[in-house]
Amino acid sequence: MKFLSIIFRVTAIICAISTVILYFVIGDTKKQLEIEKNNAVAAEIEADRESEQANRKVTSLDKLVESLRSDILSEKGKSAKYYQQIKQFRTELSELNKSLSDSNKDIDLKIEEINNLKKELISVKTAPQLDNNSSKIADCELQIEELKAEIESLREENESYIAGLSSKTNRNQSDEFNSNRNNHDTSLNIGKVIKGKVLEVDDKYKIVAISLGASQDAIVDMELLVKKDNVKLAKLVITNVKNDFSVAQLVFDFGQPFKLKNGDDVTFIIQ
């Protein structure tokens, strides 16, 4: 009996020790679980915050893209209008040139008639005197004067044709399509190098959207040389400026394989 009592006591002590150990182990586990739970909550909050920031950036980029597309469509419309104006100008110019050419031909024909009449007049004057010679002479002289008057009228018409050609040529040279310079002074920035990106290229209308905007001193009619890895790609003239980007007209393309592409990281050099 005494032996059994000892065994019971030892067993009780072992149970007590196990209970104490289990208590501390469970306590540590609970603390660890609490820490992990708090970390998980903090991570979730941080993830939500980052997700919200990402959504704001996406919204901002969507607005930028929409604005960019709107400006590009506007530039396409302008380009189509300018091409139509040039087509009309060329038609008018061709018609004026034809009128001028026809008028010159009429002048040449009338000069030839005058020369023939002068020959006839000389022939009549040197012929034996006849009763109708004087009337023939008067008739030839009258025709010569009429032809001279017609030639003078044709030459006045020519001057009006030439004035029209000059006016249309000057108007075309000063047209907005030819990127006439405005009052901005870009001389202080000539040679300035700016890192940027090609946002979008429209090959049909030769329009390029770039990441260079008013915040980087971009202005309308600014000329740019575009390079990538120190290789020349193109020359541009800015036609529309926003704060963070611009729309430009492609005035010279160095061609394949050095061609502007969407998303290209490039260097802009102000010309």
Residue, then its C-alpha position, 0 to 999 in steps of 0.5 A: m500500500k505504501f508503494l502504491s501511495i508513492i506511485f500516486r504521489v509521483t503521478a500527481i506531481i508529474c501531472a501538476i508539472s505537465t499542467v504548469i508546462l502546458y499552461f505556459v506553452i498555451g500562453d505563449t501560443k496564444k500570444q504568438l497567435e495574437i501577434e500574428k493576428n495583429n500583423a495580419v490585420a495591419a497587412e490587410i490595412e496596408a494592402d487596402r491602402e495600397s489598393e486605394q492608391a493604385n486605384r487612384k493612379v489608374t483613375s488618373l491615368d485613365k483621365l490622362v489617356e482620355s484627354l490624350r485621345s481627345d487631343i489626338l482626335s482633335e489634331k487628326g481633324k485639324s490635319a484633315k482640314y489642312y490637307q483639304q485646304i492644301k488640296q483646294f489651294r493646289t486646285e486654285l493654283s492650277e486654274l490660275n496657272k492655266s488661265l495665265s498660260d491661256s492668256n499668254k497664248d492669246i497675247d502671242l496670237k494677237i502679236e502675230e496678227i499685228n505682225n501680219l497686219k504690219k506686213e500687209l500695211i507695208s505691202v499696201k503702202t508700197a503698192p501702186q496707188l489705187d483708189n482703195n489703198s487708202s481705205k485698206i491702210a486705214d483698216c489695217e491701222l485700225q485693226i492694229e490699234e484694236l489688237k494692241a488694246e486687246i493685248e494691253s487688256l490681256r496683260e492687265e489680266n495677267e497681272s491680276y493672275i500673277a497677283g492672285l498666284s502671289s497672294k495664294t502662295n504667301r497665304n499658303q506659306s503663312d498657313e498654320f499647317n506649315s507651323n509658323r512660329n509664334n511669339h514664344d522665344t525658344s532661343l534660350n532652350i535650344g540644345k536643351v536635352i530632356k528625357g521622355k517617352v513616346l506615348e502614341v504614334d499615328d502613322k496615318y496623320k503623322i501625329v505623335a503624343i509625347s510625355l513632354g509638357a508645359s511643366q517641362d517648358a514645352i510650348v507650341d511650335m517648339e522643334l524637337l530632335v528625337k533620339k533613342d540610344n543616341v540614334k536619331l529617330a525623328k524631328l517633331v514640331i509641337t502643335n498642342v501642349k498640356n501640363d504633362f504631355s504634348v501632341a506634335q506633328l512628325v516633320f521628318d522620320f529617319g525611317q526603318p529600323f529607326k522609327l518612333k514606336n509607342g512606349d519608346d523611352v527617348t531623348f528630346i533635344i530642343q532645336 
